Amino acid sequence: MPARDSFHSVMRIGPVQIGTHRDGTGRTAHAAVCTADRCGWSADYSSRTAAQLAARTHRCTVR
């Protein structure tokens, strides 16, 4: 049975959304995803602070 993909504590900083979820091993992880068209940037972090810093400093390369 596959794990549920559910995010909670979702917030937005500019075009980047940050959500908290459980990774494959059951630990809490934080995903940062850019929602701009054709950007495709995303990353997982172990702390929410790191995800927020990445969201604040992210610059889309696609114009």
N, C-alpha and C positions, 0 to 999 in steps of 0.2 A: 504494500500500500504506500503510495507516494506521500511525502510530507506536504502539508498545506502551505501554500505561499500566502501568508497574511502579514501585512505591515501594519504597525500601529505607531502612534506618536509621529505622524507625518507632518513635516513643516516644509516651507518653501523659502529659499533665499535666492532672489533673482530668478533665473531660469532653472535653478537646481532644486530638486526635491530630495529631502532626506527622510528615510523611514527606518524604523527599528523592526528587526525580525529575528527569528531563530535560524542559525545556519544548519548545515547538514549534521553537525555533531551535537546540536542542541544548545549551543552557546548563543548568547545575545550578540547580534552584529548590527551594524548600522550601514545602510546603503545610501550613497549619494549618486543621483542620476540627473543628467542635464536633459531637459525636455525640449530644447530648441531643435528645429528641423535640421536634419542631416548632421547633427553633432556627434551623437553616439557615445559620449563619454559617460562612464559609470565606474564606481569603485566601492569596495567594501572596507569598512574600518571597524576596529575593535572598540572604539570609544566614540560617543556622540560629538565630543569636542573636536576630534580630528575630522569627522565628517563635516562639521560646520565650518572649520577652517578651510577645508578643500572647496566647499561650496562658495565661500567668500572670495577665494583666490582663483577660481576657475574662469578661464577665458576661452570662449568658443573659437576654434580655428576656422570654421566655415562661415563665410559671409554671404 
